[in-house]
Amino acid sequence: MALQIVESREDVQLLKESKEQALRDKKAAEKCAETAEKQLKSLEERREQLQPIMDNVSKEIKEYGIVKMLLPEAGTLERATTYRDKKIKPLFLQIKNKVAAMAAQVKELTKEVENWKSIYVSRKGDRKAALYKDENKNC
């Protein structure tokens, strides 16, 4: 009878310890959930900031996706130098400026993508390390 009481007390002690561990795990999970919510909120705010840029890029892609296939017509008895200076040069300057603006936007967006990739990789690495730690802790 005394042996059963001792075993019961040991079982109760083990249950208390497992309960305390479960409470600690619950608090850790709640803390992780809070940080995840904060990160989600900051990412949503960042997306809202980037949305106008993305809209502008989409708009420009639509506009510049349609390329005029024909050069402007030369006027009657118009000399080649006048045609070049008045019609072709402005057209090439306009194209050059548009290409430069789009290149700048591509460079800016590339930096942004690289930044997001590095954030993703670091968070993915942190998550893997935490999972590996938890797996080894349970063993």
KADARA-V197842 format. One line per field, one symbol per residue. ss: DSSP state (H for helix, E for strand, - for the rest). phi: phi as a letter, one per 40 degrees, with the letter a starting at -180 (. if undefined). burial: I if it has 24 or more other C-alpha atoms within 12 Angstrom, else O. Layout:
# KADARA-V197842
ss=???
phi=???
burial=???
This chain:
# KADARA-V197842
ss=-HHHHHHHHHHHHHHHHHHHHHHHHHHHHHHHHHHHHHHHHHHHHHHHHHHHHHHHHHHHHHHHH--------------HHHHHHHHHHHHHHHHHHHHHHHHHHHHHHHHHHHHHHHHHHHHHHHHHHHHHHHHHHH-
phi=.cccccccccccccccccccccccccccccccccccccccccccccccccdcccccccccccccccbccbccccccfcccccdcccbcdccccccdccccccccccccccccccccccccccccccccccccccccccc
burial=OOOOOOOOOOOOOOOOOOOOOOOOOOOOOOOOOOOOOOOOOOOOOOOOOOOOOOOOIOOOOOOOOOOOOOOOOOOOOOOOOOOOOOOOOOOOOOOOOOOOOOOOOOOOOOOOOOOOOOOOOOOOOOOOOOOOOOOOOOO
